[in-house]
Structures are given as structure tokens and as C-alpha cells.
Amino acid sequence: MDQISDAIRAFILTEFLPGERPEDLTGDTPLITGGILDSLATIKLVSFLEEQYGVTFQAYETDVDHFNTVSDITSLVLSKLGPGRAR
């Protein structure tokens, strides 16, 4: 789980928050409601996750209920990986 969270945080920091302090992006930082992820940024993040973890997201899964925090996204990825597949 930590590896997935770390990968998500690193991607968001590199792509959408260059120059921000990594410790400012926590598992509970609001991404969509906080204005960090807009629709295009969300699509870019979804593409990264699908490629990185070999999972597929449905359109309804990329909403504020599933993609608003790093913790939410990590949980969604883990649910798609299934037991024992997290890397």
C-alpha cells in the first residue's frame, strides 16, 4: 500500500505540483475539491495508474468520491489489484 501511495504522490508532485514540498501532499489532501486535479489532470493520472498497475477504471470511478485524495486513489487501485497483487 505504501508503494502505491508513494507512486501516486510522486506522480502528482512531478506533474501537477512542481516545486511544492512533498510533505505538504498528504494522504488526505483534497485533490479535486482543492483544485489540484481538474478533468485533464485526472485523465493523465488515470492513464498513469492504468499503465503502472495494469488496471482499468470506469468513468464513474474517476469522480470526487474515488479520486479526491491519495488515500482514496490508493484504496481504489488496491481494490482492483486484488489480494497479493499490490506492488
Secondary structure as UniProt FT lines:
FT   HELIX           2..16
FT   TURN            18..19
FT   HELIX           22..24
FT   TURN            27..28
FT   TURN            32..35
FT   HELIX           39..53
FT   HELIX           59..62
FT   HELIX           64..67
FT   HELIX           70..81
FT   TURN            83..84
//
